[in-house]
Amino acid sequence: MSLPHAILTALLEKPSSGLELTRRFDKSIGYFWSASHQQIYRELGRLEESGLIRALPSQGPSRGSKKEYEVLAAGREELAAWVARPEDPRPIRDPLPLRVRAAGVVGREGLASELRRHLELHRAQLAEYEAIEARDFPAPETADRLQHLVLRGGIDLETFWVEWLERALDEVEGSG
């Protein structure tokens, strides 16, 4: 995924200013595609220069007012083409499994505490996702099914990590 496509998606969901996009990234999109305030503003400029988005006319005096952006037809077409474009899955690139493997050759000293720390972080993230699901999708049949599917993917991924870390801890502590 790329930042321009994340921004196009967010703007198609709701025209927004750069500040509003930053807040929305912090609350939802940022869970699976993060971007800083500066990256978002820089990309908004590029998207506007490319003719994929435009700033909406200002409602009040232009001085000090925030620019709100909307997606143009070319932006919608680009996003639709990107959605349909083939892309291979990317391999996991997380240092923790590599560190576990390295412990097999250099020793397990300190590994259990790091595994416990990661386990608590993943449990906390899982609890946060489950709270979002309970708040935003109380009636699954009336929910936006694709947005819910993305959230369920996050829940499933965190569930995987919690279960894997519990097994890793059992192995490390049980045979140490």
N, C-alpha and C positions, 0 to 999 in steps of 0.2 A: 504494500500500500504506500502511497505517497501523500505528502502533505497537501499538494494541490487538490487531490481527489477527496481527501478528508474535508477540506474547506468547502469544495463544491457541494459535497453531500450535506454538510451542515447548513450551508446557505440555501439549498433547495428545500430543506426541512423548514427553515425560517430565515428570511432576510435579517441580517444582523450587522452590527458594527464590529470593529476589531476587538473592542473590549468585551462585548457580549460573546463573541466567538471564543475568546480566551477563557471566559467563565464557563462556557459550555464544554470546552475541551477539558477543563478541570473537573467537571461533574460527570461527564459521560464518555465522549470520544477519547479522552486522555487515558482511560483505563486500558485501551489497546493501541492507541497511536498518540503519543504525547508531542507537544510542541510548546515552545516558549512564546511569550507575548511578542518578542521581536521577530521570531520566525513567522508567526501568523501575519503580522503587519507587512513584512517583506514579501510574503507570498501573495497577500492581497494586492499589492502593487503590481507584481508580475502577472497575476491573473487579469487584472484590469488592463494592463498594457497589451496582453494577448487577446483582448476582446472576448474573454470568457465570462467576465462579471462586469458590473458597472455600479457606480455609487448612485444611490437614489437621490432625487432632488431633496435638498434640505427643507425642512418644515418651517424653520425659523431663521434668525440671522445666521449667516454662514460662519462668522467669527466665533470660535470656541464650540461650535456644535460638532457632534460626532458624525462621521460618515457611516451610513448604513448601505450595505451592498446586497445586490441580488444577482442571480445567475442569469446570463443571457442564453439564447438558443444554442449558440456554439458551445457554451459551457456544459449545458445539458447533454449535447451530442458527444462531447469529449468524455463525460462521465459514463454515459451509456456504453460507449465503445470500450472504455477501460473495464467496466463490469464484465463485458463479454469476452475480453481478451484472455487467451490462455496464459496461465502463470503457474509454474511448478511450486510445490510447497517448499518452504525453507526449512533447513534442518535446525534443530534446537542448538542454540549457541549460548548456553548458560554455564558459567564456570563451576557451579556446585557439583554436577555429576563428574566433571573432570577432577575436582578436588577429592571426591570420594575414591575415584580410581587411583589417584596419586597416593592416597593414604595406604593403599595396598602395597606400595613399594617403599614408602618412607616412614610408615607407622601412623597410628590412629590418634596420636596425642592431640587433643583439642578438637577433634572432629565431632565428637558427640555434642559438645556444647554449641558448636556452629550449626549442626543439624537441628538441635532443639530451637535455636534462635530462628532459623528459617521456617521451622514448623509453626512457630507462633505467628510469624509474619503471614504465612499462607493461611493459617486459621483465621486471622483477623481480616484478611482480604476476602476470604470466603464468606465470613459473617457479614461484611459490608455489602457484597454482591447479593446475598440472600435478603438483606434488609431492603435493598433497592428493588429486588423482585417483589417482595411483599408490599412495598409502598406503591410501585409503579405498575405492577401487573397483578392486582388482586383478583381480577376476573379474566383469566387467559383467553377466553373466547371473544372478548371485546378488545383485547390489546392489539397493538401493532405487532403482528406475529414475527416479522423479520427483526425488529428491534429486540423483542423478547428472545429470539433465537441467538442473537449476538450475546446478550446477557447470560443466557444459559451456557453458551460456550465458555464464558469467563468462569461461571460456577463449576462447570465440568473440569476445566483446566486446574482451578484451585483445589478441587476435590482430588484430582490426580496427584498433585503435589503433596497434599496432606497425607494421602495414603502411601505414596512412595517414601516420604520422609519418615513416616511411622515404621515402615518396613526397614528402611536404612538404619534407623536408630536401634531397632530390635537386633539387626545383624551386627552393628558396631558394638553395642553394649553387651549383647549375648555372647559374642565370641572374643571379646577383648580380654 
